[in-house]
């Protein structure tokens, strides 16, 4: 009851802040209000990460938010987070470089327009992590958490930044199930928590997290099943591991599982090996 009261009070405070912010922007222009609303709606589309159609729609929305008001940070932060993700998933060197460069430009503009904006700082951290600068990425991520400790979308972005930068403790901190979070749209906290627990070798927690993926509102994705299978196999449940891999192949037949595992666990060779070995073990699964 105490936790629920805390969550409710936090949500009420967030709503009041949003109302005050929109009222202030309305004094500036209606286009500014539209830009903020559009960016807020689009950032709720970031998960599942590997739904590229959703990412394209979100990116178009963020670009439109910039057109509506180029002086606000949200459109730039959102564009940066999507462009950096697309760069990370690209298997073409030239395309990866171009996307990463554009993401960094957008991230810089977001921070310039909102130096105390948690989302802008988180987007810069994510972009830096994708570029390989993990030390500065994690520093920005910490700043973002300090600025927006209950913004669910900021916490998600920090969480995946920490995963890529091989800091599972930070990922666990921002994605833990009992952490208060505000915002609309879909959150990736459950899946980030599961991935962090896999990296920390807490396999029961990983299984519990990814077994919830069928619940309403929880993003379901091929990586969820891939990591669930890895946790099952590490726990000795071969049958459940095989079933998860079978479901992944059946539902997402074109998912580049090995490439994704190699990229996202690039700096965590132990977890990367476990995931790749799991994929190989059930490659000939009927």
N, C-alpha and C positions, 0 to 999 in steps of 0.2 A: 504494500500500500504506500509506504514511504517512497519507494522507487517510482511508482506510478505518479504520485503527487509531484515529484521532482520533474519527471518527464513532461507532465501536463503544464507545470509552471514554466518550464523551458520553452515549450511550444507556444504558449500564450505570449511570452516575451518576444519570441521570434516574429510572431504575427504582428505584434504592436510595432516592432522595429520596421517591418516591411511596409506597414501602413504609413508610418512617419516618413520613410524614405521615398515612397511613391508620391506622397503629398508634397514633399520638397521638390521632387523632379517635375511635378505638374506645374509648379510655379515657373519652371524653366521653359518647358514645352511639352506638348502631348507626344511628340516624336520620342522624347527622352523616356517617357513612361512606357511607350511601346517597345523601345529598345531593351529596357530592363526586363519587361515581362517576357519578351521573346527569348532573350538569353537565359532567363531562369527556367523557362519551359524546355528549351533545347538541351540544357545540361542534364536534365533528367533522362536523356536518351543515350547516355554514354555507355550504359550497360544493357545487354551483353556487349563486351568489347569487340567480339569478332563478327558482329552483324554489320557488315560494311555498308549495306544499304541504309541502315539507321545512322551510321556515321556520316554518310554523304548528306542525308537530310539535315542532321544536326549542324554540319559545317555550313550548309547553305543558310540556315537560320542565323547562325552566328555572324556570317558575313552581312546578312541583311540588317542585323542589329547594329553593326558598325556603320552601315549606310544611313540608318535612322539617326544615330548620334555617335559620331566618331570620337567624341570626347570622354566616353564612358569606358571603363575597363572590361566589362563583361564579354562583349563580342570578341575582343582580342584574346582574353583568357580562354574562352571556349574554342576559338579557332586554333589556338596554340595546342590545346590538349588533344584535339582531333587530328591535326596535322602531324603532331609528334607520334601519335599512335599509328597512323597510316605509314609514317616513315619506318617505324619499328617493325611493322608487319610486311613491309615491301621486301621482295627478294631481288629487286633490280637496283644496282649500286647507284646509278645516276638518279633514278627516281627517289631513292632513299635520301640522297644528299640534298636534292632540291626541296623535298618535303621538310626535312630537318631544318634547313636554312630558313624556310618560310615560317616554320613553327617558332623558331627563336626570335625572328623579327616580330611576330605577333605577341609572343610572351613579353618581350621588352616593352612594346607599346602598352600592354596591359599594366605592367608594373609602373611605367611612367605615369599613367593616368590614375592608377590606384595603388600607390605604394603601401597603403595600410589595408588593402583589400586582400582578404585571405585567399580568395579564389585566384586572383592574379599571381600571388606568391606561389600557390600550389601548382599552377600551370607552368610557371617558370621552373620550379623544382622538377616537375615531370619531364619538361623539355630538356633540361640539363642531364637528367638521368638517361634519357634516350641517347643523348650525345656522348655519354660515357663519363661525364663529370659528376661522379657519385658524391664526392665530398660536398661540393656546393649544392648539389641537388638535395641532399639530406638537410643541409643548413636551411635552405629555403622551405623545405617541407616542415621543419620545426617552427619556423616563423609563421607559416600558414596555420598550423594548429594553434599557436598562441593567439593569433588574430581571430580565428573562427573555430573555437573548440567544440562547437556543437553543430556546425554546418555539415550535414551529411555528405554533400557532394565534395566539399573540400576534404573531409576525412577520407573519402573513397580515393580521391586523387593522390593524397599523401600515402595512402595504403599501397597503391600499386607502384608508386614511386619507390617506396621502401622495399617492395618485393624485387623490383628490377635492380635496385642498388644493393641487394643482399643484406637488408636489415630487417629480418623477420620480427624482431622484438618491437620495432616501431609499427610495423604492419599490424601486429597483434594489438598493440596499444590503441590504435585508432579504429580498429574494426571489432573489438570485443563486443559480444552480444548485449551486454548491459550498459554500454556507453550511450548517453543521450545524444540524439541526432535529430536535426530539423531539416525541412526542405520537402519539396514535392517531387514526384516521379520515382524512378526505380533507383535503389541503392545497391551497390555491389559489396556491401560490408560483409555479408554472410560468406560469400565466395572468397573474399580477401582473407577473412579470418581462417577459413579452411586451408587456404594455400599457406598462410603463415604457420599454421600448426603442423602442416606436412613438413615444412622446412625445419621446424623445431623438433620434429620426430615425435610429435604428440598425435599418434595415429587414431586413437579413439575420438579425439576432438575433431580431427579431419573428417572421419566417417560421419560423425553426427552432423557436422556442418553441411556436407555435400548431400547427405541423405535428405536434407530439408529442401533440396532444390526443386522438388515438385510442388511445394507449397505456393499458394497464390502470391504474386508480387516478387518472388525470389527469382532472379535471373537464372535461366537454365541454359547451359552451354556445353559444347563439346569438351572444353578444358575441365569443367566441373567433373564430368564422368572420367576423364583421363586421370585426374588427381585422386578421385575417389577410388578408382581401380588400383592406383599405386599404394594408397593407404591400406586397402584390403589385402593386397599381396604382401605388404610389409608386416601385416598382422597375422599372416598365415591362412587367410580365407581365399583360397585360389578360385573357388566357384563363384564367389561374389565379384572378385576381380574380373574374371572372364565375362561375367554377365554385364558389367559396366562397360567394358571395352566393346562387347558385341552391340550394346545399345548405342554407343557413340558412333560406331561404323554404320549402323543401320539408319540412324537419324541424321547424321552429318557425314555422308560418304566421301565428300571431297575435302574434309577438314585436314589441313597439313599438320598433323599431330606432332610429328618429330621436329618439324621446323619451329613450331610454337614452343615446345618444351625446351628446345635448345636455346631459343632467344630469351625466353622469360627467366630461365634459370642459368643464364650465361655465366653469372658470377657465383653460382652455388653449384659446384660440380657434383656434390654428393646427391642432392635432390635431383639434379638433371640426370644423373646416371640411373637413379631408381626409376624415374619416369620412363626413360628410354628403354630400360630393361623390361619394364612392365609392358610397354607397347610391343616389344619384340617377342616377349613370351606368348602373347596371344595373337600374333600376326596371322596365324593360320587358323584362327578360331572359326568354326563352321557357322 
